[in-house]
């Protein structure tokens, strides 16, 4: 019971839609996880691209994906085409991965990443938007928990993806790696085609004044971007911090990051369950505050085991902010799940662009500075969330009462 409204489990039809979505999330997550960590290596060793061209490639791809996802997000909120967009995005990912398996010309690959690969990037936010619409139309009041669970499936894929990619590279090289990614996109496309039905655009919702709503949404997305930049900086700097500052072994970085990923999974489920009892904003602000504490403590540690112990805080921060962030933005824009999900998802590529220069600066002044910067970024995100509370927070409509059973 939450504020006098009973919390009901998703209906059987909603669950039937969420199961194939979970399968889609796993295979899409795996396709990204097997390719993403080795993209720079692919460009350097297989394409023989200069460092400047590698950097340009790594910036152009996310920017093109952001533009494509935003355009499709707005379009999908106005017409009943979300299933078709999911299918198109999955097929674009399949075609892009197959082409990349054989092409070794830099400019052709750049064109592919700015078209087909960018289009496939909309699969992630559109899947979350589809889940939100299905749950809303079936009368479920547990959308945040379901979406947090789907986000957890994506995290599971990232735990398994990099080790699988390393084996594929050792066995068959980049051609086998990209063909495997193509097969995963093809599986996602088959699931969309065979198991998902089209959903209608969301009904019109009464919203707060546009200027106030826009300010809250953009400040919230900015908060997520700077906090995720702290997370990206944490991952990029971990091995350097351990080896250069704490004089630990580089392999400890893999163990610590793997520990964090393992802890994230049950914590995302836990925060999803808490979202049925407490407001999303309160849980996210709590998570942001824990993030500030984590990065501050890591900047002060003297031994690698202390960082390992602090991964409980890091995983809690990630589970709250990334696990519930999409649902919170969807609540702020209740009539636009496609646009809301895209805005929340685009915080990550923006975060990557913010983290890069800070890591470069820390190479000059000391890698402990990377975690001081991460603490400052997290504090900025926490401040944005605290100071831009919506005046009229959106709440989901109560679930319809079930019809009385026939005698």
C-alpha positions as a Markdown table, in Angstrom:
| # | Residue | x | y | z |
|---|---|---|---|---|
| 1 | Unk | 0.0 | 0.0 | 0.0 |
| 2 | Unk | 1.5 | 3.3 | -1.1 |
| 3 | Unk | -0.3 | 6.6 | -0.2 |
| 4 | Unk | -3.6 | 4.8 | -0.1 |
| 5 | Unk | -3.1 | 3.2 | -3.6 |
| 6 | Unk | -2.7 | -0.6 | -3.7 |
| 7 | Unk | 0.4 | -1.7 | -5.5 |
| 8 | Unk | -0.5 | -4.5 | -7.9 |
| 9 | Unk | 1.7 | -6.8 | -9.8 |
| 10 | Unk | 1.8 | -6.4 | -13.6 |
| 11 | Unk | -0.9 | -8.3 | -15.3 |
| 12 | Unk | -0.2 | -11.5 | -17.2 |
| 13 | Unk | -0.3 | -9.7 | -20.5 |
| 14 | Unk | 2.2 | -7.2 | -19.3 |
| 15 | Unk | 4.5 | -9.9 | -18.0 |
| 16 | Unk | 4.2 | -11.7 | -21.4 |
| 17 | Unk | 5.5 | -8.5 | -23.0 |
| 18 | Unk | 8.3 | -8.0 | -20.4 |
| 19 | Unk | 9.8 | -11.5 | -20.8 |
| 20 | Unk | 10.7 | -10.9 | -24.5 |
| 21 | Unk | 11.9 | -7.4 | -23.7 |
| 22 | Unk | 14.3 | -9.0 | -21.1 |
| 23 | Unk | 15.6 | -11.3 | -23.8 |
| 24 | Unk | 16.1 | -8.3 | -26.1 |
| 25 | Unk | 17.9 | -6.4 | -23.4 |
| 26 | Unk | 20.3 | -9.3 | -22.8 |
| 27 | Unk | 21.2 | -9.8 | -26.4 |
| 28 | Unk | 21.5 | -6.1 | -27.2 |
| 29 | Unk | 23.6 | -5.7 | -24.0 |
| 30 | Unk | 25.8 | -8.6 | -25.1 |
| 31 | Unk | 26.3 | -7.2 | -28.6 |
| 32 | Unk | 27.4 | -3.8 | -27.2 |
| 33 | Unk | 29.5 | -5.4 | -24.4 |
| 34 | Unk | 31.5 | -7.7 | -26.8 |
| 35 | Unk | 32.3 | -4.8 | -29.2 |
| 36 | Unk | 32.5 | -1.6 | -27.1 |
| 37 | Unk | 35.6 | -2.4 | -24.9 |
| 38 | Unk | 37.7 | -3.4 | -27.9 |
| 39 | Unk | 36.6 | -0.7 | -30.4 |
| 40 | Unk | 39.8 | 1.3 | -29.9 |
| 41 | Unk | 41.9 | -1.8 | -30.4 |
| 42 | Unk | 40.0 | -2.7 | -33.5 |
| 43 | Unk | 40.6 | 0.8 | -35.0 |
| 44 | Unk | 44.3 | 0.8 | -34.1 |
| 45 | Unk | 45.3 | -2.7 | -35.1 |
| 46 | Unk | 42.9 | -3.8 | -37.8 |
| 47 | Unk | 42.1 | -0.4 | -39.5 |
| 48 | Unk | 45.5 | 1.1 | -38.7 |
| 49 | Unk | 43.9 | 4.5 | -37.8 |
| 50 | Unk | 46.0 | 7.2 | -36.3 |
| 51 | Unk | 45.3 | 8.2 | -32.7 |
| 52 | Unk | 43.6 | 11.4 | -33.8 |
| 53 | Unk | 41.3 | 9.5 | -36.1 |
| 54 | Unk | 40.5 | 7.0 | -33.4 |
| 55 | Unk | 39.5 | 9.9 | -31.1 |
| 56 | Unk | 37.4 | 11.4 | -33.8 |
| 57 | Unk | 35.6 | 8.1 | -34.4 |
| 58 | Unk | 34.9 | 7.6 | -30.7 |
| 59 | Unk | 33.3 | 11.1 | -30.5 |
| 60 | Unk | 31.4 | 11.0 | -33.8 |
| 61 | Unk | 29.6 | 7.7 | -33.1 |
| 62 | Unk | 28.0 | 8.7 | -29.8 |
| 63 | Unk | 27.0 | 12.2 | -31.1 |
| 64 | Unk | 25.3 | 10.6 | -34.2 |
| 65 | Unk | 23.5 | 8.2 | -31.9 |
| 66 | Unk | 22.3 | 11.0 | -29.7 |
| 67 | Unk | 20.9 | 12.9 | -32.6 |
| 68 | Unk | 19.2 | 9.8 | -34.1 |
| 69 | Unk | 17.7 | 8.7 | -30.8 |
| 70 | Unk | 16.3 | 12.1 | -30.0 |
| 71 | Unk | 14.6 | 12.4 | -33.4 |
| 72 | Unk | 13.1 | 8.9 | -33.2 |
| 73 | Unk | 12.1 | 9.4 | -29.5 |
| 74 | Unk | 10.0 | 12.4 | -30.4 |
| 75 | Unk | 8.5 | 10.7 | -33.4 |
| 76 | Unk | 7.6 | 7.5 | -31.5 |
| 77 | Unk | 5.6 | 9.5 | -28.9 |
| 78 | Unk | 3.2 | 10.7 | -31.7 |
| 79 | Unk | 2.6 | 7.6 | -33.8 |
| 80 | Unk | 2.1 | 3.9 | -33.1 |
| 81 | Unk | 5.4 | 2.9 | -34.6 |
| 82 | Unk | 7.5 | 1.9 | -31.6 |
| 83 | Unk | 7.6 | -1.8 | -32.5 |
| 84 | Unk | 8.6 | -1.0 | -36.0 |
| 85 | Unk | 11.4 | 1.3 | -34.7 |
| 86 | Unk | 12.6 | -1.5 | -32.4 |
| 87 | Unk | 12.7 | -3.9 | -35.4 |
| 88 | Unk | 14.4 | -1.3 | -37.6 |
| 89 | Unk | 17.0 | -0.5 | -35.0 |
| 90 | Unk | 17.8 | -4.2 | -34.4 |
| 91 | Unk | 18.2 | -4.8 | -38.2 |
| 92 | Unk | 20.4 | -1.7 | -38.5 |
| 93 | Unk | 22.6 | -3.1 | -35.8 |
| 94 | Unk | 22.8 | -6.4 | -37.6 |
| 95 | Unk | 23.7 | -4.8 | -40.9 |
| 96 | Unk | 26.3 | -2.5 | -39.3 |
| 97 | Unk | 28.0 | -5.4 | -37.4 |
| 98 | Unk | 28.1 | -7.6 | -40.5 |
| 99 | Unk | 29.6 | -4.8 | -42.6 |
| 100 | Unk | 32.2 | -4.0 | -39.9 |
| 101 | Unk | 33.2 | -7.7 | -39.8 |
| 102 | Unk | 34.6 | -7.3 | -43.4 |
| 103 | Unk | 35.3 | -3.6 | -44.0 |
| 104 | Unk | 38.7 | -2.2 | -43.0 |
| 105 | Unk | 38.5 | 1.3 | -44.7 |
| 106 | Unk | 38.3 | 4.0 | -42.0 |
| 107 | Unk | 36.0 | 6.4 | -43.8 |
| 108 | Unk | 33.5 | 3.7 | -44.7 |
| 109 | Unk | 33.5 | 2.5 | -41.1 |
| 110 | Unk | 32.9 | 6.1 | -39.9 |
| 111 | Unk | 30.0 | 6.4 | -42.3 |
| 112 | Unk | 28.6 | 3.1 | -40.9 |
| 113 | Unk | 28.9 | 4.2 | -37.3 |
| 114 | Unk | 27.2 | 7.5 | -38.0 |
| 115 | Unk | 24.2 | 5.8 | -39.8 |
| 116 | Unk | 23.5 | 2.1 | -39.1 |
| 117 | Unk | 25.2 | 1.9 | -35.8 |
| 118 | Unk | 23.7 | 5.3 | -34.7 |
| 119 | Unk | 20.3 | 4.0 | -35.6 |
| 120 | Unk | 20.8 | 0.8 | -33.7 |
| 121 | Unk | 21.5 | 3.0 | -30.6 |
| 122 | Unk | 17.8 | 3.8 | -30.4 |
| 123 | Unk | 17.1 | 0.2 | -29.5 |
| 124 | Unk | 18.0 | 0.8 | -25.8 |
| 125 | Unk | 15.8 | 3.8 | -25.1 |
| 126 | Unk | 13.0 | 2.6 | -27.3 |
| 127 | Unk | 12.8 | -0.7 | -25.4 |
| 128 | Unk | 12.5 | 1.1 | -22.1 |
| 129 | Unk | 9.8 | 3.4 | -23.6 |
| 130 | Unk | 7.9 | 0.3 | -24.9 |
| 131 | Unk | 8.1 | -1.3 | -21.5 |
| 132 | Unk | 6.7 | 1.8 | -19.9 |
| 133 | Unk | 3.8 | 2.0 | -22.3 |
| 134 | Unk | 2.9 | -1.7 | -22.0 |
| 135 | Unk | 2.8 | -1.4 | -18.2 |
| 136 | Unk | 0.8 | 1.8 | -18.2 |
| 137 | Unk | -1.8 | 0.5 | -20.6 |
| 138 | Unk | -2.1 | -2.8 | -18.6 |
| 139 | Unk | -2.8 | -0.8 | -15.4 |
| 140 | Unk | 0.4 | -1.7 | -13.5 |
| 141 | Unk | 1.7 | 0.8 | -10.9 |
| 142 | Unk | 5.1 | -1.0 | -10.7 |
| 143 | Unk | 6.7 | 0.4 | -13.8 |
| 144 | Unk | 9.8 | 1.6 | -12.0 |
| 145 | Unk | 10.5 | -1.8 | -10.5 |
| 146 | Unk | 10.0 | -3.5 | -13.9 |
| 147 | Unk | 12.3 | -1.0 | -15.7 |
| 148 | Unk | 14.9 | -1.4 | -13.0 |
| 149 | Unk | 14.8 | -5.1 | -13.5 |
| 150 | Unk | 15.3 | -4.7 | -17.3 |
| 151 | Unk | 18.2 | -2.4 | -16.5 |
| 152 | Unk | 19.7 | -5.1 | -14.3 |
| 153 | Unk | 19.5 | -7.6 | -17.3 |
| 154 | Unk | 21.6 | -5.1 | -19.3 |
| 155 | Unk | 24.1 | -5.1 | -16.4 |
| 156 | Unk | 24.2 | -8.9 | -16.4 |
| 157 | Unk | 25.1 | -8.8 | -20.1 |
| 158 | Unk | 27.9 | -6.4 | -19.4 |
| 159 | Unk | 29.3 | -8.8 | -16.7 |
| 160 | Unk | 29.4 | -11.6 | -19.3 |
| 161 | Unk | 30.2 | -9.7 | -22.5 |
| 162 | Unk | 33.9 | -8.7 | -22.1 |
| 163 | Unk | 35.2 | -12.1 | -21.1 |
| 164 | Unk | 33.2 | -13.7 | -24.0 |
| 165 | Unk | 34.7 | -11.1 | -26.3 |
| 166 | Unk | 38.2 | -11.9 | -25.2 |
| 167 | Unk | 37.6 | -15.6 | -26.0 |
| 168 | Unk | 36.2 | -14.7 | -29.4 |
| 169 | Unk | 39.1 | -12.5 | -30.2 |
| 170 | Unk | 41.6 | -15.2 | -29.3 |
| 171 | Unk | 39.7 | -17.8 | -31.3 |
| 172 | Unk | 38.7 | -16.0 | -34.5 |
| 173 | Unk | 39.7 | -12.4 | -34.3 |
| 174 | Unk | 37.6 | -9.3 | -35.0 |
| 175 | Unk | 35.7 | -10.9 | -37.9 |
| 176 | Unk | 34.2 | -13.5 | -35.6 |
| 177 | Unk | 33.7 | -10.9 | -32.9 |
| 178 | Unk | 31.5 | -8.7 | -35.1 |
| 179 | Unk | 29.7 | -11.6 | -36.7 |
| 180 | Unk | 28.8 | -12.8 | -33.2 |
| 181 | Unk | 27.5 | -9.3 | -32.4 |
| 182 | Unk | 25.5 | -9.4 | -35.6 |
| 183 | Unk | 23.9 | -12.7 | -34.6 |
| 184 | Unk | 22.9 | -11.1 | -31.3 |
| 185 | Unk | 21.2 | -8.2 | -33.1 |
| 186 | Unk | 19.5 | -10.7 | -35.4 |
| 187 | Unk | 18.2 | -12.6 | -32.3 |
| 188 | Unk | 16.8 | -9.4 | -30.9 |
| 189 | Unk | 15.1 | -8.6 | -34.2 |
| 190 | Unk | 13.5 | -12.0 | -34.3 |
| 191 | Unk | 12.1 | -11.6 | -30.8 |
| 192 | Unk | 10.7 | -8.2 | -31.7 |
| 193 | Unk | 9.1 | -9.5 | -34.9 |
| 194 | Unk | 7.6 | -12.7 | -33.3 |
| 195 | Unk | 6.8 | -11.7 | -29.7 |
| 196 | Unk | 6.0 | -8.0 | -29.5 |
| 197 | Unk | 2.8 | -6.2 | -30.5 |
| 198 | Unk | 2.5 | -2.6 | -31.5 |
| 199 | Unk | 1.4 | -0.2 | -28.8 |
| 200 | Unk | -0.6 | 3.0 | -29.1 |
| 201 | Unk | 1.0 | 6.4 | -28.4 |
| 202 | Unk | 0.6 | 7.5 | -24.7 |
| 203 | Unk | -2.6 | 9.3 | -23.8 |
| 204 | Unk | -2.4 | 13.1 | -23.2 |
| 205 | Unk | -1.3 | 14.0 | -19.7 |
| 206 | Unk | -1.8 | 17.3 | -18.0 |
| 207 | Unk | 1.6 | 18.7 | -17.4 |
| 208 | Unk | 3.0 | 21.6 | -15.3 |
| 209 | Unk | 3.9 | 24.9 | -17.0 |
| 210 | Unk | 6.3 | 24.2 | -19.9 |
| 211 | Unk | 9.0 | 26.5 | -18.7 |
| 212 | Unk | 9.1 | 25.0 | -15.2 |
| 213 | Unk | 8.8 | 21.4 | -16.5 |
| 214 | Unk | 11.6 | 22.0 | -19.1 |
| 215 | Unk | 13.9 | 23.4 | -16.4 |
| 216 | Unk | 13.4 | 20.5 | -14.1 |
| 217 | Unk | 13.8 | 17.9 | -16.9 |
| 218 | Unk | 17.0 | 19.5 | -18.2 |
| 219 | Unk | 18.5 | 20.0 | -14.8 |
| 220 | Unk | 17.7 | 16.4 | -13.9 |
| 221 | Unk | 19.3 | 15.1 | -17.1 |
| 222 | Unk | 22.3 | 17.3 | -16.5 |
| 223 | Unk | 22.6 | 15.8 | -13.0 |
| 224 | Unk | 22.6 | 12.3 | -14.4 |
| 225 | Unk | 25.2 | 13.3 | -17.0 |
| 226 | Unk | 27.7 | 14.7 | -14.5 |
| 227 | Unk | 27.1 | 11.8 | -12.1 |
| 228 | Unk | 27.7 | 9.2 | -14.8 |
| 229 | Unk | 30.8 | 11.2 | -15.9 |
| 230 | Unk | 32.0 | 10.4 | -12.4 |
| 231 | Unk | 31.3 | 6.8 | -13.0 |
| 232 | Unk | 33.1 | 6.7 | -16.3 |
| 233 | Unk | 36.1 | 8.5 | -14.8 |
| 234 | Unk | 36.1 | 5.9 | -12.0 |
| 235 | Unk | 36.3 | 3.0 | -14.5 |
| 236 | Unk | 38.9 | 4.7 | -16.7 |
| 237 | Unk | 41.2 | 5.8 | -13.9 |
| 238 | Unk | 40.9 | 2.7 | -11.7 |
| 239 | Unk | 43.9 | 0.7 | -13.1 |
| 240 | Unk | 46.0 | 3.8 | -13.4 |
| 241 | Unk | 45.2 | 4.9 | -9.8 |
| 242 | Unk | 46.0 | 1.4 | -8.4 |
| 243 | Unk | 49.3 | 1.0 | -10.2 |
| 244 | Unk | 50.7 | 4.5 | -10.1 |
| 245 | Unk | 49.4 | 5.8 | -6.8 |
| 246 | Unk | 48.7 | 2.8 | -4.6 |
| 247 | Unk | 51.4 | 0.6 | -6.2 |
| 248 | Unk | 49.0 | -2.4 | -6.5 |
| 249 | Unk | 48.8 | -4.8 | -9.4 |
| 250 | Unk | 46.8 | -3.8 | -12.4 |
| 251 | Unk | 44.8 | -7.0 | -12.3 |
| 252 | Unk | 43.3 | -5.7 | -9.0 |
| 253 | Unk | 41.3 | -3.2 | -11.1 |
| 254 | Unk | 39.5 | -6.0 | -12.9 |
| 255 | Unk | 38.7 | -7.7 | -9.7 |
| 256 | Unk | 37.4 | -4.5 | -8.1 |
| 257 | Unk | 35.3 | -3.5 | -11.1 |
| 258 | Unk | 33.9 | -7.0 | -11.4 |
| 259 | Unk | 33.0 | -7.0 | -7.7 |
| 260 | Unk | 31.1 | -3.8 | -8.3 |
| 261 | Unk | 29.2 | -5.2 | -11.3 |
| 262 | Unk | 28.2 | -8.3 | -9.3 |
| 263 | Unk | 26.9 | -6.1 | -6.4 |
| 264 | Unk | 24.9 | -3.9 | -8.7 |
| 265 | Unk | 22.6 | -6.8 | -9.8 |
| 266 | Unk | 20.9 | -7.5 | -6.4 |
| 267 | Unk | 21.0 | -3.8 | -5.5 |
| 268 | Unk | 19.1 | -2.8 | -8.7 |
| 269 | Unk | 16.4 | -5.4 | -7.8 |
| 270 | Unk | 16.3 | -4.0 | -4.3 |
| 271 | Unk | 15.9 | -0.4 | -5.4 |
| 272 | Unk | 13.3 | -1.5 | -7.8 |
| 273 | Unk | 11.3 | -3.0 | -4.9 |
| 274 | Unk | 11.8 | 0.1 | -2.8 |
| 275 | Unk | 10.4 | 2.2 | -5.7 |
| 276 | Unk | 7.0 | 0.7 | -5.0 |
| 277 | Unk | 7.1 | 2.2 | -1.4 |
| 278 | Unk | 9.1 | 5.4 | -1.7 |
| 279 | Unk | 9.2 | 8.3 | -4.3 |
| 280 | Unk | 11.8 | 7.8 | -7.0 |
| 281 | Unk | 13.3 | 11.2 | -6.5 |
| 282 | Unk | 14.0 | 10.5 | -2.8 |
| 283 | Unk | 15.8 | 7.2 | -3.7 |
| 284 | Unk | 17.9 | 8.8 | -6.4 |
| 285 | Unk | 18.9 | 11.7 | -4.2 |
| 286 | Unk | 20.0 | 9.2 | -1.6 |
| 287 | Unk | 22.0 | 7.3 | -4.2 |
| 288 | Unk | 23.7 | 10.5 | -5.4 |
| 289 | Unk | 24.7 | 11.4 | -1.8 |
| 290 | Unk | 26.2 | 7.9 | -1.4 |
| 291 | Unk | 28.1 | 8.5 | -4.6 |
| 292 | Unk | 29.7 | 11.7 | -3.2 |
| 293 | Unk | 30.8 | 9.8 | -0.1 |
| 294 | Unk | 32.2 | 7.0 | -2.2 |
| 295 | Unk | 34.4 | 9.2 | -4.5 |
| 296 | Unk | 35.6 | 11.3 | -1.5 |
| 297 | Unk | 36.7 | 8.2 | 0.4 |
| 298 | Unk | 38.4 | 6.6 | -2.7 |
| 299 | Unk | 40.4 | 9.9 | -3.1 |
| 300 | Unk | 41.7 | 9.4 | 0.4 |
| 301 | Unk | 42.5 | 5.7 | 0.6 |
| 302 | Unk | 46.0 | 4.3 | 1.0 |
| 303 | Unk | 45.4 | 0.6 | 0.1 |
| 304 | Unk | 43.7 | -1.3 | -2.7 |
| 305 | Unk | 41.6 | -3.4 | -0.3 |
| 306 | Unk | 40.0 | -0.3 | 1.0 |
| 307 | Unk | 38.7 | 0.5 | -2.5 |
| 308 | Unk | 37.4 | -3.1 | -2.8 |
| 309 | Unk | 35.5 | -2.6 | 0.5 |
| 310 | Unk | 34.0 | 0.6 | -0.8 |
| 311 | Unk | 32.4 | -1.0 | -3.8 |
| 312 | Unk | 29.3 | -1.6 | -1.8 |
| 313 | Unk | 28.8 | 2.2 | -1.8 |
| 314 | Unk | 29.7 | 2.4 | -5.5 |
| 315 | Unk | 27.3 | -0.3 | -6.5 |
| 316 | Unk | 24.5 | 1.4 | -4.4 |
| 317 | Unk | 25.2 | 4.7 | -6.1 |
| 318 | Unk | 25.0 | 3.1 | -9.6 |
| 319 | Unk | 21.9 | 1.0 | -8.8 |
| 320 | Unk | 20.0 | 4.0 | -7.5 |
| 321 | Unk | 21.0 | 6.6 | -10.1 |
| 322 | Unk | 21.2 | 4.4 | -13.2 |
| 323 | Unk | 18.6 | 1.8 | -12.2 |
| 324 | Unk | 15.9 | 4.3 | -11.4 |
| 325 | Unk | 17.0 | 7.4 | -13.4 |
| 326 | Unk | 15.1 | 6.4 | -16.6 |
| 327 | Unk | 11.8 | 5.8 | -14.7 |
| 328 | Unk | 12.2 | 9.2 | -12.9 |
| 329 | Unk | 12.6 | 11.1 | -16.2 |
| 330 | Unk | 9.6 | 9.2 | -17.6 |
| 331 | Unk | 7.6 | 10.4 | -14.6 |
| 332 | Unk | 8.7 | 14.0 | -15.3 |
| 333 | Unk | 7.5 | 13.6 | -19.0 |
| 334 | Unk | 4.5 | 11.3 | -18.5 |
| 335 | Unk | 3.1 | 11.8 | -22.0 |
| 336 | Unk | 6.4 | 11.3 | -23.8 |
| 337 | Unk | 8.1 | 8.0 | -22.8 |
| 338 | Unk | 10.2 | 7.9 | -26.0 |
| 339 | Unk | 11.6 | 11.4 | -25.5 |
| 340 | Unk | 12.1 | 10.9 | -21.8 |
| 341 | Unk | 13.9 | 7.6 | -22.1 |
| 342 | Unk | 16.1 | 9.0 | -24.9 |
| 343 | Unk | 17.1 | 12.1 | -22.8 |
| 344 | Unk | 18.0 | 9.8 | -19.8 |
| 345 | Unk | 20.0 | 7.4 | -22.0 |
| 346 | Unk | 21.9 | 10.2 | -23.8 |
| 347 | Unk | 23.3 | 11.2 | -20.4 |
| 348 | Unk | 25.9 | 8.4 | -20.8 |
| 349 | Unk | 27.6 | 9.6 | -24.1 |
| 350 | Unk | 27.7 | 13.1 | -22.7 |
| 351 | Unk | 29.3 | 11.7 | -19.6 |
| 352 | Unk | 32.0 | 10.0 | -21.7 |
| 353 | Unk | 32.8 | 13.3 | -23.4 |
| 354 | Unk | 33.1 | 15.0 | -20.0 |
| 355 | Unk | 35.3 | 12.3 | -18.4 |
| 356 | Unk | 37.9 | 12.2 | -21.2 |
| 357 | Unk | 39.5 | 15.6 | -20.6 |
| 358 | Unk | 39.5 | 15.2 | -16.8 |
| 359 | Unk | 41.3 | 11.9 | -17.1 |
| 360 | Unk | 43.9 | 13.6 | -19.3 |
| 361 | Unk | 44.3 | 16.4 | -16.8 |
| 362 | Unk | 44.8 | 13.9 | -13.9 |
| 363 | Unk | 47.6 | 12.3 | -15.9 |
| 364 | Unk | 49.6 | 15.5 | -15.4 |
| 365 | Unk | 48.6 | 16.4 | -11.8 |
| 366 | Unk | 48.2 | 12.9 | -10.3 |
| 367 | Unk | 45.5 | 10.2 | -10.6 |
| 368 | Unk | 44.2 | 10.9 | -7.2 |
| 369 | Unk | 42.9 | 14.1 | -8.8 |
| 370 | Unk | 40.6 | 11.9 | -11.0 |
| 371 | Unk | 38.7 | 10.9 | -7.9 |
| 372 | Unk | 38.6 | 14.4 | -6.4 |
| 373 | Unk | 37.1 | 15.4 | -9.8 |
| 374 | Unk | 34.6 | 12.5 | -9.6 |
| 375 | Unk | 33.5 | 13.6 | -6.1 |
| 376 | Unk | 33.0 | 17.2 | -7.3 |
| 377 | Unk | 31.0 | 16.0 | -10.3 |
| 378 | Unk | 28.8 | 13.8 | -8.1 |
| 379 | Unk | 28.3 | 16.7 | -5.7 |
| 380 | Unk | 27.2 | 18.9 | -8.6 |
| 381 | Unk | 24.7 | 16.2 | -9.6 |
| 382 | Unk | 23.4 | 15.9 | -6.1 |
| 383 | Unk | 23.0 | 19.7 | -5.8 |
| 384 | Unk | 21.1 | 19.8 | -9.1 |
| 385 | Unk | 18.7 | 17.1 | -8.0 |
| 386 | Unk | 18.1 | 18.7 | -4.6 |
| 387 | Unk | 17.5 | 22.3 | -5.9 |
| 388 | Unk | 15.3 | 21.5 | -8.8 |
| 389 | Unk | 12.5 | 19.5 | -7.3 |
| 390 | Unk | 9.3 | 19.4 | -9.5 |
| 391 | Unk | 6.5 | 21.5 | -8.0 |
| 392 | Unk | 3.9 | 19.0 | -9.2 |
| 393 | Unk | 5.6 | 15.6 | -9.5 |
| 394 | Unk | 4.0 | 13.3 | -11.9 |
| 395 | Unk | 2.3 | 10.3 | -10.5 |
| 396 | Unk | 1.1 | 7.3 | -12.4 |
| 397 | Unk | -2.6 | 6.8 | -12.7 |
| 398 | Unk | -4.0 | 4.3 | -10.2 |
| 399 | Unk | -4.5 | 0.9 | -11.6 |
| 400 | Unk | -8.1 | 0.1 | -12.7 |
| 401 | Unk | -10.1 | -2.0 | -10.3 |
| 402 | Unk | -10.5 | -5.6 | -11.5 |
| 403 | Unk | -13.9 | -6.7 | -12.6 |
| 404 | Unk | -15.7 | -8.9 | -10.0 |
| 405 | Unk | -15.5 | -12.6 | -10.8 |
| 406 | Unk | -18.6 | -14.1 | -12.2 |
| 407 | Unk | -20.5 | -16.2 | -9.8 |
